[in-house]
Amino acid sequence: MGYLGVTTLVDHIQGGNTPTMVDTGVTLVTMANIESSEVQEALGANGNAAIQ
């Protein structure tokens, strides 16, 4: 996310065509989605152990 942010900023400053939104692939984990397959995949095989 950091590298992508910096390169997008540099492109913008240099007058390049930058997108309005850049998807960095971040997943916000909440109690409402903690059991979803997307979150479990992001946490890895031992994700539940870190929560308990």
SULGIHU-V537934 format. One record per residue. N is the residue number from 1. RES is the residue in three letters. PHI is phi as a letter, one per 40 degrees, with the letter a starting at -180 (NA if undefined). OMEGA is omega as a letter, one per 30 degrees, with the letter a starting at -180 (* if undefined). Layout:
# SULGIHU-V537934
n = {N & N}
res = {RES & RES}
phi = {PHI & PHI}
omega = {OMEGA & OMEGA}
This chain:
# SULGIHU-V537934
n = {1 & 2 & 3 & 4 & 5 & 6 & 7 & 8 & 9 & 10 & 11 & 12 & 13 & 14 & 15 & 16 & 17 & 18 & 19 & 20 & 21 & 22 & 23 & 24 & 25 & 26 & 27 & 28 & 29 & 30 & 31 & 32 & 33 & 34 & 35 & 36 & 37 & 38 & 39 & 40 & 41 & 42 & 43 & 44 & 45 & 46 & 47 & 48 & 49 & 50 & 51 & 52}
res = {MET & GLY & TYR & LEU & GLY & VAL & THR & THR & LEU & VAL & ASP & HIS & ILE & GLN & GLY & GLY & ASN & THR & PRO & THR & MET & VAL & ASP & THR & GLY & VAL & THR & LEU & VAL & THR & MET & ALA & ASN & ILE & GLU & SER & SER & GLU & VAL & GLN & GLU & ALA & LEU & GLY & ALA & ASN & GLY & ASN & ALA & ALA & ILE & GLN}
phi = {NA & c & c & c & c & c & c & c & c & c & d & c & c & c & g & c & c & b & c & c & b & b & c & c & g & c & b & c & c & b & c & c & b & d & c & c & c & c & c & c & c & c & c & g & c & b & d & c & c & c & c & c}
omega = {a & a & a & l & a & a & l & l & l & l & a & a & a & l & l & l & a & l & l & a & l & l & a & l & a & l & l & a & l & l & a & a & a & a & a & a & l & a & l & l & l & a & a & a & a & a & a & a & a & a & a & *}
